[in-house]
Amino acid sequence: MAAGGLVESGLVRFENVSFRYKAGPPVLQDMTFHLQPGSFHFVLGASGAGKSSLLQLMYLWQRPSEGRISLFGRDVAQLTRHDKAVMRRRIGVVFQDFRLLDHLSAQENVALPLRVAGRHSAALESHVQELLAWVGLGDYLDALPPTLSGSQQQRVAIARAVIARPSLLLADEPTGNVDDRIALRLLYLFEELNKMGTTVVIATHNENLIERFGHPTIRLTGGDRMTPAVAHPPAGSRA
C-alpha cells in the first residue's frame, strides 16, 4: 500500500472480502474483484444472495468482516468519518427503501444533491424538470412522496441519484417495480450516464435485461460461500 492510505489504481477494489451480520453466517465470502473507472457492471443473484449487502459495502454503510475494500484509490479502513462523508458525495445510490424526504416535492427531492453541493440556478430547476419528465413523472413535479405509488417513488429516487452525475452509481433493483417500457428507459438513462464517465453498478435478478444490454456481470451464487464470476459480454454486444 502507498503512503496516506492510497492503494493501486481501480475505482472499486475488493480483496478477499467477507461480510456477515454480527455472529450470523457469511452473507458474502472471500470476494475479490476490481472495477475500473467508467465501467458498467450488473450484479446478478437470487433474493438473499447478498446483492444489497455488496452495494452497502461499496457505499460505506457497512464494514467488511474480513478483507480490504478501496474506493477511488483509497483504503476505506483508513478513512475518517469526514473522509467517508466527502467520498459519499461522489456516489449516487438507489436502495430499495428509496429514502425520499416526505415534506419535499418530487422536484425538491431530486434537486437536493445539487443544493447540498451549493448549486443554485434557474438552469438547475430546468434540468430537474427535464429529468423527471424522462422518467415519466413530468406531471408530478410538485407531488409529495406519500402521494406517489411505489413505482413513482422509485423513479424519483433514481432521478435524485443521477442528477449530479456521480462518479459511481449504485442501484439496487432499480427496475423492480416498473413495467418493461420504463425499465428500458431507465437502463438507457444509466447507459447515457455511463458514457459521460460514471461507473455504474446495478444489482438485479432480471436476466433478460442483462442479456439485452450485455454488460459484464458479477454473479453471486448459492450456498454460504458467495464468490463473484465476472462474465464479459459476447462479441458484437452493446458493451
C-alpha positions in Angstrom: 0.0 0.0 0.0 1.2 3.5 -0.8 1.5 6.2 1.9 -1.5 8.1 3.1 -3.9 5.1 2.6 -3.6 5.1 -1.2 -3.8 1.8 -3.0 -3.4 0.5 -6.5 -5.5 2.0 -9.3 -9.1 1.0 -9.8 -12.3 2.8 -8.7 -13.6 -0.2 -6.7 -11.4 -2.9 -5.4 -12.5 -5.8 -3.2 -9.6 -8.0 -1.9 -10.7 -11.3 -0.1 -13.7 -9.5 1.4 -16.2 -11.4 3.6 -19.3 -9.9 5.3 -21.7 -11.2 7.9 -24.2 -9.5 10.2 -23.0 -9.8 13.8 -22.5 -13.5 14.6 -24.6 -14.9 11.7 -23.4 -17.0 8.7 -21.4 -15.3 5.9 -23.5 -13.2 3.5 -20.5 -12.7 1.2 -17.3 -14.6 1.5 -13.8 -14.2 0.1 -14.8 -11.8 -2.8 -12.0 -10.4 -5.0 -12.8 -8.2 -7.9 -11.8 -4.8 -9.4 -14.0 -2.3 -11.2 -12.3 0.2 -13.4 -13.4 3.9 -13.8 -16.1 4.2 -16.5 -17.1 0.5 -16.4 -20.7 -0.8 -16.2 -21.5 -4.0 -14.3 -24.6 -5.9 -13.3 -24.7 -7.8 -10.0 -26.9 -10.9 -10.5 -28.2 -13.2 -7.8 -31.3 -14.6 -6.3 -33.1 -13.0 -3.4 -30.8 -13.3 -0.3 -27.6 -13.9 -2.3 -26.1 -10.7 -0.9 -26.6 -8.1 -3.7 -27.8 -5.4 -1.3 -25.0 -6.1 1.2 -22.5 -5.8 -1.6 -23.8 -2.4 -2.6 -23.9 -1.3 1.0 -20.2 -2.1 1.4 -19.4 0.0 -1.7 -21.4 2.9 -0.2 -19.6 2.6 3.1 -22.8 1.8 5.0 -21.3 -1.5 6.2 -17.8 -2.5 7.1 -16.3 -5.8 5.8 -15.9 -8.6 8.4 -12.7 -9.6 6.6 -10.6 -8.4 3.7 -9.9 -5.0 2.2 -12.0 -2.6 0.2 -10.7 0.5 -1.6 -12.7 3.2 -3.4 -11.3 6.0 -5.6 -7.8 4.7 -4.9 -8.1 4.9 -1.1 -8.3 2.1 1.5 -11.7 2.6 3.2 -10.3 1.3 6.5 -8.1 4.4 6.7 -10.9 6.9 6.2 -12.1 9.3 8.9 -15.8 9.9 9.3 -15.3 13.2 7.5 -13.5 11.4 4.6 -16.4 9.0 4.2 -18.9 11.8 4.1 -16.9 13.6 1.4 -16.5 10.3 -0.6 -20.2 9.6 -0.4 -20.9 12.9 -2.3 -19.2 11.3 -5.3 -21.6 8.3 -5.2 -25.2 8.2 -6.4 -27.2 5.5 -4.7 -30.7 3.9 -5.2 -31.6 1.4 -2.5 -34.9 -0.3 -2.2 -36.3 1.9 0.6 -35.8 5.0 -1.5 -35.2 7.4 1.4 -37.1 10.3 0.0 -37.9 13.3 2.2 -41.7 13.2 2.7 -42.0 17.0 3.2 -40.3 17.8 -0.1 -41.9 17.7 -3.5 -40.6 15.3 -6.2 -38.6 18.0 -7.8 -37.2 19.3 -4.5 -36.1 15.7 -3.6 -34.3 15.4 -7.0 -32.6 18.8 -6.7 -31.4 18.1 -3.1 -27.9 16.7 -4.1 -27.2 19.8 -6.2 -28.4 22.2 -3.5 -26.2 20.4 -0.9 -23.3 21.0 -3.2 -24.1 24.7 -3.4 -25.5 24.8 -6.9 -28.4 27.3 -7.2 -29.6 28.5 -10.6 -32.5 28.7 -13.0 -30.8 26.0 -15.1 -30.9 23.7 -12.1 -34.7 23.8 -12.0 -35.0 23.2 -15.7 -32.6 20.2 -15.5 -34.6 18.7 -12.7 -37.8 19.0 -14.5 -36.3 17.5 -17.7 -35.0 14.5 -15.8 -38.3 13.9 -14.1 -40.1 14.1 -17.5 -37.6 11.5 -18.8 -38.5 9.0 -16.1 -42.2 9.6 -16.8 -43.0 12.0 -13.9 -43.3 15.3 -15.7 -46.8 15.7 -14.3 -45.8 15.1 -10.7 -43.2 17.8 -10.1 -44.9 19.1 -7.0 -46.2 15.8 -5.7 -45.1 14.8 -2.2 -43.7 11.2 -1.8 -46.6 9.9 0.3 -49.0 10.7 -2.6 -46.9 8.7 -5.1 -47.0 5.0 -5.9 -44.1 2.8 -5.1 -43.0 2.8 -8.8 -43.2 6.6 -8.9 -41.2 7.0 -5.7 -38.6 4.6 -7.1 -38.2 6.8 -10.2 -37.9 10.0 -8.1 -35.1 8.2 -6.1 -33.3 7.2 -9.4 -33.6 10.8 -10.7 -32.1 12.1 -7.5 -29.2 9.6 -7.7 -28.2 10.6 -11.2 -28.9 14.3 -11.2 -25.4 15.3 -10.1 -23.6 13.0 -12.5 -21.8 11.0 -9.7 -18.5 9.3 -10.2 -20.1 6.0 -9.1 -23.7 5.0 -9.3 -25.1 2.1 -7.2 -28.6 0.9 -7.9 -30.4 -2.0 -6.1 -33.1 -3.5 -8.3 -33.9 -0.1 -9.9 -36.4 -1.7 -12.4 -38.1 -4.0 -9.9 -41.3 -2.0 -9.6 -41.8 -0.6 -13.1 -43.1 -2.0 -16.4 -40.9 -3.1 -19.2 -41.1 0.2 -21.1 -40.0 2.3 -18.1 -37.3 -0.3 -17.2 -35.7 0.1 -20.6 -35.9 3.9 -20.4 -34.1 3.7 -17.0 -31.4 1.4 -18.4 -30.9 3.8 -21.3 -30.5 6.6 -18.8 -27.9 4.7 -16.9 -26.1 4.0 -20.1 -26.0 7.7 -21.0 -24.6 8.5 -17.6 -22.0 5.8 -18.1 -21.0 7.3 -21.4 -20.3 10.5 -19.6 -17.8 8.7 -17.3 -19.9 7.4 -14.4 -19.0 3.9 -13.2 -22.4 2.1 -12.9 -23.2 -1.0 -10.7 -26.7 -2.3 -10.9 -28.0 -5.2 -8.8 -30.8 -7.2 -10.3 -32.3 -10.6 -10.7 -33.6 -9.8 -14.2 -31.5 -11.9 -16.6 -33.5 -10.6 -19.6 -32.2 -7.1 -19.0 -28.6 -8.4 -18.5 -28.8 -10.3 -21.8 -30.3 -7.3 -23.7 -27.6 -4.8 -22.6 -24.6 -7.2 -22.5 -22.5 -5.6 -19.8 -20.2 -7.7 -17.6 -21.8 -9.4 -14.7 -20.7 -10.1 -11.1 -22.7 -13.3 -10.3 -23.5 -14.2 -6.7 -24.2 -17.9 -6.5 -25.9 -20.0 -3.8 -24.6 -21.6 -0.6 -22.8 -20.0 2.3 -19.9 -19.1 0.0 -20.6 -16.2 -2.3 -18.0 -15.6 -5.0 -18.0 -13.3 -8.0 -17.9 -14.7 -11.5 -17.3 -11.7 -13.9 -18.7 -12.6 -17.3 -17.6 -10.5 -20.2 -20.1 -9.6 -22.9 -20.3 -11.7 -26.1 -18.7 -10.3 -29.3 -21.0 -7.8 -31.0 -23.0 -6.9 -27.9 -23.7 -3.4 -26.8 -21.0 -3.2 -24.2 
